[in-house]
């Protein structure tokens, strides 16, 4: 035996290998040919038909040739809106293709399309969708027919399902036909809306099996009407569909004169048995001036109804339109705008409908102002009482009240949309030749929500938009006192310029009550109503009714009634039986203080640079916006005022700029500042503007409750013309809180704050040093309960001590003996300053 391979064996192996290759190639060609045959397009024989099969929707498609193995990847199903839904191939056998949805919510209604990707083309087929199933019940007992009945609506498309190739007899009392399901089909459709079935109450289907099913037909009662029989091409057509059944999806279709679809919109027949579809003709392409109809289809049954014809005409040159629909709350005014373009003459506006609302008014208006519109003001508090509810915003426009119908009285019921119609004619009762329609929706009224006080400078015109008005609960006596009410829905109840008595007539009670009249003393109240009319007609005035922001501002003349340095409560009460329930009222309140006007010039003014922009500063509690008269007077040298009169800012500060550039340093002067209600004066001296001028301001509260925190605020500024290094130190209660050197450039400042407290009653003393400037003071910590109980005693004792100690205290100021605080020769403040200076000197040496 040998391992060598013979030539014969080699030849045989080569031959077998060649045969294997050829067979593989042949098989591949055969498979490719088969695949090509499977994907060749087949002619449609029947369908596609969608029907219910044991609760699941099925689509059957029958072709004339063998469809082979069509896969789910080769089909696309779209619903009636063109949206793709997920379907799959259930079977692909010979000539029949069966499809099922992947999920039940993928079922289609009314109509749809099927696309199949054939080898050389993609073909789209319309799906005939049925909504009711008539299925062969079979012969369940020998020689006994099985009888069943199924409900359906007239016009519904019904699926008849039996065995392949079966023949069925279909008949009513008057008509009968015989139809086959098809050689390869199990289903055919029956249109119950066919003319042959008119008037039939029942249609019976007999199957070859002997089974029999009766269709019991009912009328869905589907109908449709449009709101008009003629429209301009800019109008919106409103169609109302009505049916005997409820909760049914419908589709509205606008049809032209040839029956072609122009536009569709969906709707839903709700619990009232109605659905509304709208078509804005101005937004639909291909709308001509011809006749149209609207068809409504019940999507579940396929039942349709069609409206009467209506005409669409070209809109005339004159445009008469409402600019919007209107929502207004009871208590406010509505402004109904009628735009009038390219039209001369009166137009007519109808508000309401007597049959629907028991109220209807017709008005005649004309654009005599040539503004292109007329604005009708509707007073909702009078709406229902005839012409008193209406006026025009522009006095140049003409207005006339034609009629009012119905028994309704003002105020009309809220939460209703009252119809608005405008046209170019009227018949004495209604607007005719209508041009446009809208609605006026009357909302519930919202109550007042708040009131707060504001102030303005004494003597300023409150009607002037430039007058500065500031919200505050502290009013300098003689400044204007304003009360601003937050109320969204009172602008037909209250108007600008109403006075005290007019507010009372409108149900608005404005009162001011003492906040703290004293023990066992009844608080005094001043009011505009209840026989207690303390405010004259000019004592209260509505200076602004701002409907956009929902605020009403009253000016109150108080100076002859109220006192300085007292606290008061401001109360606003609204009562009106027409708008509020019996014994119901709205109430808002706030508190405010009347304080003595004060003004103080700043210590920083003691040294002013001889520059062209020296700042004279101060603070005051009078109303922001008040002008401040400032003067710098140096006898034999100058009497100067600021170039621009300063005003008090929102923080109560003011700055006056004076030009001292022509005068030498060293001139002493007197500074005065006056706001009319308060003034102040101080001595000052000009310093060289080229040198540093360091100013110190320190402030801390004079009295704080035990346990609470007090804050010492310190500001050091350089108002001179050159930089300077400043040593700054802050000592509180003997503790060195701040000690640092700061370089301040011209017009630069340094600020810091120190917070301190005390657990017991007594004084906490503080001092501040900034270069050559010093300031000091003390904050008294006291028990709040003791303060209240000792108020009367302390007031009496303080008054006695003030009288008896005046001379002594003056003498002590010049005496070298002991001070009141027991420190021989100098006071605590000086001692603390010396201590701080020593500490800073030691620190400098250490550095």
LINQUIGI-V569399 format. One record per residue. RES is the residue in three letters. PHI is phi in whole degrees, 0 to 359 (999 if undefined). PSI is psi in whole degrees, 0 to 359 (* if undefined). Layout:
RES:PHI:PSI
RES:PHI:PSI
This chain:
UNK:999:144
UNK:229:156
UNK:270:356
UNK:283:142
UNK:271:135
UNK:280:162
UNK:299:325
UNK:297:315
UNK:295:319
UNK:297:318
UNK:296:317
UNK:298:318
UNK:296:319
UNK:294:320
UNK:296:315
UNK:297:320
UNK:297:318
UNK:297:319
UNK:297:321
UNK:296:317
UNK:297:314
UNK:297:321
UNK:293:321
UNK:297:317
UNK:297:319
UNK:294:318
UNK:296:319
UNK:298:317
UNK:296:321
UNK:295:316
UNK:298:315
UNK:299:319
UNK:296:320
UNK:296:317
UNK:299:319
UNK:297:322
UNK:293:321
UNK:297:322
UNK:266:7
UNK:290:139
UNK:296:135
UNK:249:145
UNK:289:139
UNK:284:133
UNK:258:316
UNK:203:142
UNK:97:196
UNK:292:143
UNK:237:130
UNK:256:129
UNK:210:164
UNK:277:132
UNK:231:101
UNK:56:43
UNK:91:345
UNK:249:143
UNK:283:140
UNK:228:146
UNK:244:126
UNK:250:132
UNK:232:127
UNK:246:129
UNK:248:164
UNK:282:335
UNK:240:177
UNK:287:124
UNK:274:349
UNK:67:224
UNK:250:79
UNK:282:131
UNK:258:168
UNK:296:331
UNK:290:343
UNK:261:6
UNK:237:151
UNK:223:126
UNK:248:131
UNK:238:145
UNK:278:186
UNK:296:340
UNK:267:2
UNK:85:9
UNK:271:136
UNK:288:135
UNK:240:157
UNK:270:106
UNK:237:159
UNK:221:160
UNK:280:118
UNK:278:319
UNK:205:148
UNK:224:93
UNK:231:116
UNK:56:245
UNK:268:356
UNK:244:134
UNK:244:124
UNK:246:128
UNK:240:148
UNK:223:150
UNK:286:149
UNK:293:325
UNK:226:157
UNK:295:332
UNK:283:1
UNK:266:4
UNK:296:153
UNK:250:150
UNK:234:151
UNK:74:299
UNK:196:167
UNK:185:182
UNK:226:153
UNK:236:129
UNK:248:136
UNK:237:130
UNK:273:93
UNK:283:175
UNK:299:318
UNK:246:4
UNK:194:159
UNK:248:123
UNK:245:137
UNK:254:135
UNK:236:139
UNK:280:134
UNK:267:128
UNK:270:114
UNK:261:129
UNK:253:159
UNK:239:347
UNK:229:142
UNK:248:128
UNK:247:108
UNK:246:140
UNK:301:116
UNK:282:347
UNK:80:167
UNK:263:96
UNK:280:339
UNK:226:143
UNK:300:132
UNK:59:20
UNK:229:123
UNK:279:143
UNK:272:123
UNK:250:132
UNK:223:162
UNK:227:149
UNK:226:137
UNK:275:141
UNK:206:160
UNK:265:147
UNK:307:134
UNK:90:356
UNK:281:147
UNK:268:120
UNK:249:142
UNK:263:128
UNK:254:120
UNK:238:126
UNK:213:210
UNK:272:153
UNK:306:134
UNK:80:359
UNK:296:155
UNK:248:140
UNK:235:144
UNK:259:128
UNK:238:126
UNK:207:155
UNK:237:191
UNK:296:332
UNK:247:338
UNK:226:155
UNK:208:145
UNK:219:158
UNK:239:131
UNK:224:151
UNK:255:151
UNK:283:341
UNK:108:151
UNK:300:321
UNK:246:14
UNK:242:149
UNK:254:358
UNK:218:145
UNK:220:167
UNK:249:154
UNK:229:121
UNK:270:105
UNK:287:353
UNK:271:1
UNK:300:145
UNK:303:330
UNK:294:341
UNK:260:9
UNK:302:132
UNK:82:354
UNK:282:133
UNK:270:335
UNK:220:146
UNK:233:128
UNK:252:139
UNK:243:118
UNK:258:127
UNK:262:160
UNK:299:332
UNK:291:348
UNK:99:350
UNK:290:152
UNK:220:134
UNK:231:132
UNK:253:126
UNK:274:115
UNK:265:111
UNK:269:140
UNK:229:155
UNK:270:121
UNK:295:340
UNK:69:27
UNK:285:127
UNK:215:166
UNK:211:140
UNK:224:146
UNK:264:157
UNK:285:343
UNK:220:166
UNK:252:5
UNK:206:139
UNK:222:150
UNK:283:158
UNK:288:1
UNK:253:358
UNK:279:171
UNK:251:126
UNK:273:128
UNK:248:121
UNK:244:134
UNK:247:121
UNK:262:143
UNK:226:142
UNK:217:162
UNK:280:344
UNK:253:163
UNK:235:171
UNK:55:56
UNK:230:131
UNK:286:140
UNK:225:163
UNK:229:132
UNK:261:137
UNK:229:127
UNK:277:122
UNK:248:137
UNK:276:186
UNK:297:337
UNK:266:2
UNK:83:10
UNK:277:145
UNK:287:131
UNK:251:326
UNK:195:151
UNK:229:156
UNK:208:148
UNK:263:158
UNK:209:183
UNK:213:123
UNK:283:112
UNK:270:200
UNK:294:341
UNK:271:3
UNK:76:17
UNK:228:155
UNK:218:147
UNK:240:133
UNK:239:140
UNK:236:143
UNK:229:113
UNK:279:105
UNK:297:330
UNK:291:344
UNK:252:10
UNK:248:126
UNK:290:155
UNK:67:23
UNK:276:115
UNK:258:175
UNK:268:85
UNK:207:193
UNK:267:148
UNK:222:163
UNK:224:166
UNK:236:128
UNK:258:138
UNK:243:136
UNK:240:129
UNK:281:111
UNK:292:332
UNK:283:329
UNK:251:342
UNK:80:2
UNK:292:137
UNK:234:160
UNK:215:153
UNK:231:140
UNK:283:168
UNK:294:160
UNK:292:147
UNK:225:153
UNK:261:149
UNK:240:124
UNK:238:159
UNK:292:133
UNK:297:136
UNK:294:166
UNK:301:324
UNK:284:127
UNK:254:116
UNK:236:104
UNK:219:147
UNK:288:147
UNK:276:350
UNK:185:178
UNK:265:162
UNK:230:132
UNK:244:129
UNK:215:141
UNK:273:147
UNK:303:130
UNK:108:348
UNK:246:172
UNK:260:137
UNK:261:143
UNK:247:105
UNK:266:115
UNK:259:125
UNK:252:113
UNK:277:128
UNK:234:110
UNK:240:135
UNK:54:39
UNK:214:129
UNK:248:133
UNK:127:172
UNK:286:149
UNK:238:160
UNK:238:135
UNK:238:129
UNK:249:130
UNK:248:121
UNK:86:178
UNK:214:120
UNK:298:328
UNK:286:327
UNK:270:322
UNK:242:358
UNK:61:26
UNK:205:136
UNK:200:134
UNK:227:140
UNK:242:131
UNK:239:151
UNK:244:127
UNK:227:157
UNK:213:140
UNK:278:71
UNK:287:343
UNK:278:352
UNK:57:34
UNK:273:350
UNK:92:0
UNK:200:165
UNK:232:129
UNK:256:119
UNK:264:123
UNK:268:123
UNK:249:115
UNK:275:108
UNK:292:339
UNK:286:340
UNK:253:355
UNK:297:115
UNK:123:346
UNK:254:21
UNK:90:216
UNK:289:344
UNK:297:341
UNK:279:352
UNK:233:147
UNK:201:174
UNK:248:145
UNK:292:322
UNK:260:117
UNK:296:341
UNK:285:340
UNK:280:149
UNK:268:152
UNK:211:137
UNK:212:143
UNK:264:118
UNK:276:305
UNK:197:164
UNK:225:131
UNK:237:153
UNK:105:163
UNK:260:1
UNK:295:149
UNK:236:158
UNK:288:146
UNK:277:149
UNK:292:159
UNK:295:142
UNK:276:178
UNK:58:37
UNK:230:147
UNK:260:105
UNK:277:129
UNK:292:147
UNK:236:133
UNK:225:138
UNK:234:139
UNK:207:183
UNK:254:11
UNK:204:167
UNK:210:155
UNK:250:19
UNK:97:335
UNK:236:322
UNK:230:157
UNK:284:134
UNK:239:177
UNK:49:56
UNK:294:141
UNK:250:327
UNK:198:162
UNK:220:152
UNK:205:198
UNK:210:154
UNK:240:105
UNK:268:123
UNK:262:113
UNK:266:162
UNK:295:150
UNK:276:136
UNK:267:141
UNK:284:170
UNK:299:147
UNK:243:335
UNK:193:165
UNK:214:142
UNK:216:158
UNK:264:151
UNK:223:168
UNK:221:160
UNK:215:158
UNK:302:142
UNK:303:127
UNK:89:349
UNK:289:147
UNK:285:115
UNK:287:347
UNK:273:353
UNK:275:126
UNK:296:339
UNK:277:350
UNK:294:132
UNK:277:123
UNK:243:130
UNK:231:131
UNK:285:128
UNK:195:154
UNK:255:11
UNK:236:113
UNK:249:123
UNK:290:129
UNK:305:131
UNK:90:345
UNK:290:161
UNK:293:138
UNK:254:119
UNK:242:142
UNK:242:121
UNK:251:120
UNK:263:131
UNK:268:110
UNK:207:122
UNK:280:333
UNK:229:58
UNK:226:17
UNK:271:358
UNK:258:346
UNK:274:318
UNK:240:136
UNK:233:158
UNK:302:144
UNK:78:0
UNK:300:140
UNK:255:189
UNK:301:314
UNK:289:325
UNK:292:325
UNK:295:319
UNK:298:317
UNK:297:329
UNK:278:357
UNK:93:12
UNK:258:114
UNK:261:118
UNK:251:119
UNK:224:153
UNK:233:131
UNK:233:142
UNK:300:132
UNK:280:327
UNK:218:82
UNK:285:349
UNK:109:168
UNK:293:136
UNK:58:29
UNK:237:129
UNK:285:133
UNK:293:139
UNK:276:138
UNK:237:136
UNK:247:134
UNK:214:169
UNK:255:4
UNK:223:185
UNK:62:36
UNK:66:16
UNK:236:45
UNK:286:79
UNK:284:332
UNK:269:126
UNK:292:172
UNK:304:326
UNK:272:356
UNK:288:335
UNK:226:134
UNK:216:138
UNK:280:109
UNK:268:341
UNK:204:132
UNK:239:95
UNK:261:92
UNK:292:327
UNK:300:320
UNK:260:357
UNK:68:40
UNK:228:145
UNK:235:124
UNK:248:126
UNK:252:140
UNK:260:130
UNK:241:122
UNK:273:107
UNK:244:349
UNK:297:332
UNK:273:356
UNK:246:320
UNK:257:169
UNK:238:155
UNK:290:151
UNK:60:40
UNK:229:157
UNK:252:146
UNK:220:158
UNK:252:131
UNK:256:124
UNK:238:134
UNK:238:121
UNK:235:135
UNK:240:125
UNK:225:129
UNK:199:119
UNK:295:336
UNK:285:329
UNK:247:347
UNK:235:155
UNK:294:162
UNK:304:137
UNK:64:11
UNK:264:145
UNK:214:158
UNK:253:141
UNK:214:130
UNK:225:152
UNK:210:159
UNK:205:169
UNK:241:153
UNK:211:161
UNK:243:138
UNK:261:118
UNK:243:160
UNK:289:131
UNK:297:135
UNK:225:151
UNK:212:138
UNK:219:126
UNK:284:144
UNK:285:148
UNK:298:335
UNK:297:345
UNK:283:352
UNK:299:327
UNK:236:115
UNK:244:138
UNK:287:146
UNK:277:57
UNK:253:178
UNK:274:3
UNK:215:50
UNK:289:135
UNK:261:126
UNK:255:118
UNK:241:162
UNK:186:177
UNK:227:156
UNK:204:160
UNK:254:9
UNK:283:172
UNK:298:135
UNK:306:143
UNK:97:347
UNK:293:136
UNK:281:144
UNK:245:122
UNK:271:115
UNK:244:139
UNK:218:138
UNK:247:118
UNK:238:124
UNK:232:104
UNK:307:142
UNK:73:356
UNK:238:299
UNK:199:160
UNK:227:104
UNK:241:145
UNK:239:161
UNK:297:150
UNK:299:322
UNK:237:133
UNK:292:120
UNK:285:160
UNK:237:155
UNK:289:131
UNK:271:183
UNK:296:337
UNK:268:3
UNK:86:8
UNK:264:159
UNK:214:152
UNK:223:125
UNK:247:132
UNK:259:121
UNK:239:140
UNK:267:106
UNK:253:14
UNK:295:341
UNK:270:3
UNK:239:149
UNK:281:155
UNK:293:151
UNK:101:350
UNK:286:128
UNK:268:148
UNK:212:171
UNK:243:128
UNK:259:136
UNK:230:146
UNK:223:136
UNK:218:128
UNK:248:13
UNK:92:309
UNK:269:343
UNK:204:156
UNK:210:171
UNK:205:159
UNK:215:158
UNK:199:160
UNK:272:146
UNK:214:166
UNK:219:141
UNK:284:135
UNK:238:161
UNK:297:121
UNK:295:340
UNK:278:351
UNK:258:162
UNK:287:138
UNK:236:108
UNK:264:129
UNK:241:145
UNK:235:132
UNK:230:125
UNK:227:139
UNK:212:134
UNK:213:153
UNK:296:147
UNK:279:335
UNK:213:137
UNK:217:148
UNK:291:146
UNK:303:132
UNK:94:340
UNK:276:163
UNK:266:143
UNK:244:152
UNK:234:128
UNK:261:115
UNK:260:130
UNK:233:132
UNK:228:129
UNK:241:128
UNK:229:158
UNK:241:108
UNK:260:9
UNK:273:194
UNK:253:7
UNK:215:162
UNK:286:158
UNK:206:143
UNK:269:126
UNK:240:130
UNK:274:124
UNK:239:131
UNK:221:141
UNK:230:125
UNK:241:130
UNK:231:122
UNK:54:38
UNK:84:357
UNK:258:133
UNK:281:101
UNK:276:321
UNK:223:135
UNK:207:105
UNK:204:158
UNK:259:131
UNK:232:133
UNK:264:121
UNK:249:123
UNK:281:167
UNK:306:135
UNK:65:18
UNK:257:152
UNK:224:160
UNK:233:136
UNK:225:150
UNK:202:161
UNK:225:143
UNK:236:127
UNK:257:136
UNK:214:164
UNK:209:178
UNK:210:141
UNK:269:358
UNK:221:163
UNK:290:149
UNK:141:180
UNK:264:138
UNK:247:116
UNK:265:148
UNK:221:155
UNK:212:152
UNK:225:137
UNK:235:132
UNK:223:98
UNK:63:237
UNK:271:1
UNK:264:139
UNK:226:148
UNK:210:149
UNK:206:167
UNK:182:186
UNK:216:145
UNK:247:126
UNK:268:123
UNK:264:124
UNK:223:159
UNK:280:127
UNK:299:323
UNK:294:320
UNK:296:322
UNK:300:317
UNK:291:318
UNK:286:334
UNK:261:8
UNK:301:309
UNK:295:316
UNK:297:317
UNK:294:323
UNK:298:317
UNK:291:315
UNK:293:323
UNK:296:319
UNK:297:316
UNK:296:315
UNK:295:324
UNK:300:319
UNK:288:318
UNK:282:332
UNK:262:1
UNK:300:308
UNK:294:319
UNK:298:316
UNK:296:326
UNK:294:319
UNK:296:319
UNK:300:331
UNK:296:333
UNK:257:357
UNK:272:144
UNK:270:4
UNK:284:198
UNK:292:142
UNK:279:171
UNK:299:332
UNK:274:3
UNK:86:3
UNK:268:116
UNK:297:132
UNK:87:326
UNK:205:164
UNK:275:175
UNK:298:318
UNK:301:317
UNK:294:321
UNK:297:318
UNK:295:321
UNK:297:319
UNK:296:319
UNK:299:316
UNK:297:319
UNK:297:320
UNK:295:319
UNK:298:318
UNK:292:323
UNK:296:318
UNK:296:320
UNK:297:319
UNK:297:317
UNK:295:322
UNK:296:324
UNK:288:*
